[in-house]
Amino acid sequence: MKILVPLKRVPDPDTKIRIKPDGPGIELDGVKFAVNPFDAIALEEALRIEEKLGEMEVVVVSIGGEECVEQLRVGLAMGADRALLVKTSESLDSLAVAKVLAAVYRREKPDFVLMGKQAIDDDSNQAGQMLAAMLGVGQATFVSKLELIENNTKARCGRETDAGIETITVRLPAVLTTDLRLNEPRYVSLPGIMKAKKKPLEEMTPADLGVAATSRTKIFKLESPPKRKAGVRVKTVDELVDKLKNEAKVI
Amino acid sequence: MATILVIAEHDDGQLKLATLSAVAFAKRVIAEAGGTFDILVIGDGVDLVAEALRSYGAASVLAAERPELKSPLADKHAHVIAEAARQRGSTLIVGAASTFSKDILPRGAALLDAGMLSDVVDVTCDGDDFVFRRILFAGNAIATVKLEGAVKFLTVRAAAFAPPPKGAELSRVEKLTVDAGSLPDFIVCEGREAKVAGRPDSTEARVVVSGGRAIKNAEDFERLIGGLADALGGAVGSSRALVDAGITPNSLQIGQTGKIVAPEVYFAIGMSGAIQHLAGMKDTKVIVAINKDPDAPIFEVADFGLVGDAYQVVPELIERLRN
C-alpha cells in the first residue's frame, strides 16, 4: 500500500503576520515557516497506518520553491519514506495545486491521498475536494476519525461538520482531508533527522509532469482588517448589565 | 450580466438561514451587473425548503429530488450542481461558507474546471468582471482578488451579506431531472450524530455565549455557559480547548477551523482570545469578555470587559438577568 501526503510550507501558526506596505503580500523577514498543521496531522495518520500495516510506503510531496525542501525534510524526519518537490516559482491557487497533485497521483499511483483540510495561510479549503473530482474518486473532508475496513478497500471516516460528527464510508482510492482532532502529530526526533538525510528527495517541475501550473486567482491588494478598539472595563455584574441594556441596547 | 446559481443548504428539509446570505450576494451582483439568479435545492423531500425560498426574487427555484440525494454526500451533490450549472449556463455558483459548501462546492468547481474563492465578504463589478474581497490568514488579512474563467464558484460569509427582505412575487419552482444512473457512488452515509436540541445554532443566533479553558467540565459548561445562553435566548459556543478536552462537541467550536459567527452580542467567558478563536467571532457587534486574567488578549477586542472568575460572575449574571 502507498499513501500520498501533500505538505504545504506556511508561516508558523504562532507568528503574527505583517502585511507588506508595498504590494500584495506578507513580510517574510524573520518569519518562521512550518508544515501546514493540518498536513502534519495527515502525515501522522499515514505513518500510524504504516506502523500498523507494515509493508507500505508514505510519500510526501510539496509544491513551491527550493525552500520547501525544509518542510519535506521535516516530513521525512517524522517518518515518511520518500519526498517529491514539484518546483515552481508561481504562487498557485487551489485549482492549480489540485492539477499538479493529480499529475503526481497519476505518476505515483497511491492507494489514497491524505492531506490537510485547509492551509492556514490562504484558508481556502478546496484543493483536496478538487483533486478528488479530477481523479474521479471519492472524498471525505474534515476527517477526525479514520479506520480502514473491508481488507483496506474502504475507509470509514468520522467527519466534523457544522451539525456534528457524520460517519461515512468511502471507497478507495479516495482523497481524505484531515481535521484537528484526528491525532496529535509526533515531534521530530534527532535520529529521525539523521535518517531523513539519507532518504530520497526527488525534484521535478510541473512541465515534467505534463501540467501547466498557472493560477487563475490574482491578488491585487492585501490589507489588515479594521482593528476592533478595546472598549471599557466594568467592575460589577450590575454595571455590565446596565451597559448592555442602556448603552449598547443589545439585551 | 450574471447568471447566478445559489446552492441552498438545509438540514433534512429545514432551510439553513445562511442560504439567505448567498441569496443576498446574488441580489447585490444583479443590482450592479444585471442578470438573473436561480436557487438550487438538492435532497429528498425538499418541498418546504423550495417553498420558503420562493419570495426572494429568483428566476426559478430548482428542486433536484431523489432518494439517493437525501444525505448531502459530496460526490452526488457536486455532480448535481455541475449538471444544473451546465443546463442553466451559470457563471457564478455561490453557497454560504459552511462545512456543507466547503465539502461540496470545490468538487463541483473542479468538475467544471472552474476556479473558486472561499469566504468572500464583498463584491464590486469591474466592467464585465468582478472584484472580490475575501478573508484569509485566520482573519488577519483581507485580499482584493479577481478570478479568471467564465465560470466561478464562491462561498460567502454570512455576516457580510444580510438576509434580503421577502418580496410579494413568488418564484416558480421547477423540478430538475436527475438521472440516477449517472450519479457517482463512492460514498455512503452511515449516520450522523444526534443533534443537541433546544438551542439555536450559533451561526443563526442573535446572542452567542461561548466558553473557554476556564470551564472545567461538561456539567459546568451546561450550568454556566448553557445557563447564560438560556437566560438570553441565545446559542452556545466553545473554544477549541474545550472540544479537544472532550468537554464540548465539535459542532460548538468557533474559530478559524470551526464556525464563523457574527451575532449582536458575543460573551467570551474564561477564554484567552487566541487569534484562531478571534477569527471566528471578531465581526460580532458587541463583544463581552469575562476572564480572571486582566491581561488576557480577549480584553483587547472586547467592548465590555469584566475581570473575574467565570464560576462567580456567571451565576450572578444569570441571576441578575432572570430578575
Boltz contact constraints between the chains, C-beta under 6 A:
constraints:
  - contact:
      token1: [A, 17]
      token2: [B, 137]
      max_distance: 6.0
  - contact:
      token1: [A, 17]
      token2: [B, 140]
      max_distance: 6.0
  - contact:
      token1: [A, 19]
      token2: [B, 141]
      max_distance: 6.0
  - contact:
      token1: [A, 95]
      token2: [B, 115]
      max_distance: 6.0
  - contact:
      token1: [A, 122]
      token2: [B, 136]
      max_distance: 6.0
  - contact:
      token1: [A, 123]
      token2: [B, 136]
      max_distance: 6.0
  - contact:
      token1: [A, 124]
      token2: [B, 118]
      max_distance: 6.0
  - contact:
      token1: [A, 125]
      token2: [B, 102]
      max_distance: 6.0
  - contact:
      token1: [A, 125]
      token2: [B, 118]
      max_distance: 6.0
  - contact:
      token1: [A, 126]
      token2: [B, 106]
      max_distance: 6.0
  - contact:
      token1: [A, 126]
      token2: [B, 116]
      max_distance: 6.0
  - contact:
      token1: [A, 129]
      token2: [B, 106]
      max_distance: 6.0
  - contact:
      token1: [A, 129]
      token2: [B, 107]
      max_distance: 6.0
  - contact:
      token1: [A, 130]
      token2: [B, 106]
      max_distance: 6.0
  - contact:
      token1: [A, 130]
      token2: [B, 110]
      max_distance: 6.0
  - contact:
      token1: [A, 133]
      token2: [B, 107]
      max_distance: 6.0
  - contact:
      token1: [A, 133]
      token2: [B, 110]
      max_distance: 6.0
  - contact:
      token1: [A, 133]
      token2: [B, 111]
      max_distance: 6.0
  - contact:
      token1: [A, 134]
      token2: [B, 110]
      max_distance: 6.0
  - contact:
      token1: [A, 138]
      token2: [B, 75]
      max_distance: 6.0
  - contact:
      token1: [A, 138]
      token2: [B, 186]
      max_distance: 6.0
  - contact:
      token1: [A, 138]
      token2: [B, 187]
      max_distance: 6.0
  - contact:
      token1: [A, 139]
      token2: [B, 74]
      max_distance: 6.0
  - contact:
      token1: [A, 141]
      token2: [B, 103]
      max_distance: 6.0
  - contact:
      token1: [A, 160]
      token2: [B, 250]
      max_distance: 6.0
  - contact:
      token1: [A, 161]
      token2: [B, 99]
      max_distance: 6.0
  - contact:
      token1: [A, 162]
      token2: [B, 98]
      max_distance: 6.0
  - contact:
      token1: [A, 162]
      token2: [B, 99]
      max_distance: 6.0
  - contact:
      token1: [A, 164]
      token2: [B, 193]
      max_distance: 6.0
  - contact:
      token1: [A, 164]
      token2: [B, 249]
      max_distance: 6.0
  - contact:
      token1: [A, 164]
      token2: [B, 251]
      max_distance: 6.0
  - contact:
      token1: [A, 165]
      token2: [B, 193]
      max_distance: 6.0
  - contact:
      token1: [A, 166]
      token2: [B, 192]
      max_distance: 6.0
  - contact:
      token1: [A, 167]
      token2: [B, 190]
      max_distance: 6.0
  - contact:
      token1: [A, 167]
      token2: [B, 191]
      max_distance: 6.0
  - contact:
      token1: [A, 168]
      token2: [B, 187]
      max_distance: 6.0
  - contact:
      token1: [A, 168]
      token2: [B, 189]
      max_distance: 6.0
  - contact:
      token1: [A, 169]
      token2: [B, 188]
      max_distance: 6.0
  - contact:
      token1: [A, 170]
      token2: [B, 186]
      max_distance: 6.0
  - contact:
      token1: [A, 170]
      token2: [B, 187]
      max_distance: 6.0
  - contact:
      token1: [A, 171]
      token2: [B, 186]
      max_distance: 6.0
  - contact:
      token1: [A, 216]
      token2: [B, 115]
      max_distance: 6.0
  - contact:
      token1: [A, 216]
      token2: [B, 147]
      max_distance: 6.0
  - contact:
      token1: [A, 216]
      token2: [B, 148]
      max_distance: 6.0
  - contact:
      token1: [A, 216]
      token2: [B, 149]
      max_distance: 6.0
  - contact:
      token1: [A, 217]
      token2: [B, 145]
      max_distance: 6.0
  - contact:
      token1: [A, 217]
      token2: [B, 147]
      max_distance: 6.0
  - contact:
      token1: [A, 218]
      token2: [B, 146]
      max_distance: 6.0
  - contact:
      token1: [A, 219]
      token2: [B, 143]
      max_distance: 6.0
  - contact:
      token1: [A, 219]
      token2: [B, 145]
      max_distance: 6.0
  - contact:
      token1: [A, 220]
      token2: [B, 144]
      max_distance: 6.0
  - contact:
      token1: [A, 221]
      token2: [B, 144]
      max_distance: 6.0
  - contact:
      token1: [A, 222]
      token2: [B, 141]
      max_distance: 6.0
  - contact:
      token1: [A, 222]
      token2: [B, 143]
      max_distance: 6.0
  - contact:
      token1: [A, 223]
      token2: [B, 142]
      max_distance: 6.0
  - contact:
      token1: [A, 225]
      token2: [B, 142]
      max_distance: 6.0
  - contact:
      token1: [A, 228]
      token2: [B, 301]
      max_distance: 6.0
  - contact:
      token1: [A, 230]
      token2: [B, 300]
      max_distance: 6.0
  - contact:
      token1: [A, 231]
      token2: [B, 302]
      max_distance: 6.0
  - contact:
      token1: [A, 231]
      token2: [B, 303]
      max_distance: 6.0
  - contact:
      token1: [A, 231]
      token2: [B, 304]
      max_distance: 6.0
  - contact:
      token1: [A, 233]
      token2: [B, 305]
      max_distance: 6.0
  - contact:
      token1: [A, 234]
      token2: [B, 304]
      max_distance: 6.0
  - contact:
      token1: [A, 234]
      token2: [B, 306]
      max_distance: 6.0
  - contact:
      token1: [A, 237]
      token2: [B, 316]
      max_distance: 6.0
  - contact:
      token1: [A, 237]
      token2: [B, 317]
      max_distance: 6.0
  - contact:
      token1: [A, 237]
      token2: [B, 320]
      max_distance: 6.0
  - contact:
      token1: [A, 240]
      token2: [B, 304]
      max_distance: 6.0
  - contact:
      token1: [A, 240]
      token2: [B, 306]
      max_distance: 6.0
  - contact:
      token1: [A, 241]
      token2: [B, 320]
      max_distance: 6.0
  - contact:
      token1: [A, 243]
      token2: [B, 304]
      max_distance: 6.0
  - contact:
      token1: [A, 248]
      token2: [B, 286]
      max_distance: 6.0
  - contact:
      token1: [A, 250]
      token2: [B, 264]
      max_distance: 6.0
  - contact:
      token1: [A, 250]
      token2: [B, 265]
      max_distance: 6.0
  - contact:
      token1: [A, 250]
      token2: [B, 286]
      max_distance: 6.0
